[in-house]
Amino acid sequence: MRIRIALFFIMSYSLISGCAVKTGPSVEYKLDAFHARMINEKHPPLSILVTDPQASAGYQTESMLYESKPYQLEAFANNAWASRPAKMLLPLILQSLQYTGYFYAVTSSPYGEKADYRLDTHLLELQQNFLV
């Protein structure tokens, strides 16, 4: 009798704990494409400081969001960003500015030398197009 009770509790515990397991997204995406065409061959003696992009409410998470009704954001169940979208944009902005050839120095460190220009960005909305 004790064996049956013990088996009952073990099986009940395994069933309950199996239902309580929450798995994360099965697919993660990242932003990694940037503009790599050299526009200006001469590097003028200009520098630019690029600050960390800020994100609007709703885009400060790794959740991949969609809009089924106006102004109502919902998260995909099986898809997510590898990191926050605003965080993934910083290296893309830096690389794109470096490849333009318009700046001698492109930096993101606020502790560097004084820069000629400063770029502050704010992620307002991120849209994906699935029409293709």
C-alpha positions in Angstrom: 0.0 0.0 0.0 2.8 2.4 0.8 4.4 1.8 -2.5 1.2 2.7 -4.3 0.8 5.9 -2.4 4.5 6.8 -3.0 4.1 6.1 -6.7 0.9 8.1 -6.8 2.7 11.1 -5.3 5.7 10.8 -7.6 3.5 10.6 -10.6 1.3 13.5 -9.5 4.4 15.6 -8.8 5.9 14.9 -12.2 2.6 15.8 -13.9 2.2 19.0 -12.0 5.8 20.1 -12.5 5.6 19.2 -16.2 2.6 21.6 -16.6 4.4 24.4 -14.7 7.4 24.5 -17.0 7.5 27.7 -19.0 9.6 27.6 -22.1 11.0 30.7 -23.8 10.7 31.6 -27.5 11.8 28.9 -29.9 13.2 31.3 -32.5 15.3 34.5 -31.9 16.0 37.1 -34.5 18.6 39.8 -34.6 19.2 43.0 -36.6 22.5 42.9 -38.4 22.3 44.5 -41.9 23.9 47.9 -42.3 24.7 50.3 -45.1 28.2 49.4 -46.4 28.6 51.7 -49.4 31.4 54.2 -49.2 29.9 57.6 -50.2 32.8 59.9 -49.6 36.4 58.8 -50.3 38.0 61.6 -48.4 37.7 61.6 -44.6 37.2 65.2 -43.5 38.6 65.9 -40.0 35.2 65.6 -38.4 34.1 63.3 -35.6 30.7 62.1 -34.3 29.5 60.8 -31.0 26.7 58.3 -31.2 24.7 57.8 -28.0 22.8 54.7 -27.1 19.4 54.6 -28.8 16.5 55.2 -26.5 13.3 53.1 -27.0 9.6 54.1 -26.7 7.4 52.1 -24.3 6.8 48.6 -25.6 10.1 48.4 -27.4 12.3 48.1 -24.3 12.1 44.3 -24.2 13.2 41.4 -26.3 9.6 40.4 -27.1 8.7 40.6 -30.7 5.5 42.7 -30.9 2.7 43.0 -33.3 -0.4 45.1 -33.5 -3.8 43.4 -34.2 -5.8 46.5 -33.1 -4.7 50.1 -33.2 -2.5 51.1 -30.2 -2.6 47.5 -28.8 0.7 45.7 -28.8 0.9 41.9 -28.3 3.9 39.6 -28.2 4.5 36.6 -30.4 4.6 33.3 -28.5 7.4 31.6 -30.3 9.5 34.4 -31.7 11.6 37.0 -30.0 14.5 39.4 -30.6 18.0 38.2 -29.5 18.4 41.5 -27.6 16.4 44.7 -27.2 15.9 46.3 -30.7 17.4 49.7 -29.6 20.5 47.9 -28.3 20.9 46.1 -31.6 20.7 49.3 -33.6 23.8 51.0 -32.0 26.4 48.8 -33.8 24.5 49.2 -37.1 24.4 53.0 -36.8 28.1 53.0 -35.9 29.1 50.8 -38.8 26.9 52.7 -41.3 28.5 56.0 -40.3 32.0 54.6 -40.5 31.4 53.4 -44.0 30.0 56.7 -45.3 33.4 58.3 -45.2 32.0 61.6 -43.9 33.7 61.2 -40.5 37.3 60.7 -39.5 36.2 59.2 -36.2 32.9 57.6 -35.1 32.6 56.8 -31.5 30.0 55.7 -28.9 32.0 56.4 -25.8 31.0 59.6 -24.0 34.4 59.6 -22.3 36.3 60.1 -25.5 37.6 63.4 -26.9 35.2 66.2 -27.8 33.3 65.3 -30.9 32.3 67.7 -33.6 28.8 66.2 -33.9 26.5 64.2 -31.6 23.8 61.8 -32.8 20.9 61.0 -30.4 18.4 58.5 -31.6 15.0 57.3 -30.3 13.2 54.2 -31.5 9.6 55.2 -31.9 8.3 52.3 -33.9 9.7 49.1 -35.4 7.7 47.7 -38.3 8.3 44.5 -40.1 6.9 43.8 -43.6 5.8 40.3 -44.3 4.4 41.0 -47.8 7.3 39.5 -49.7 
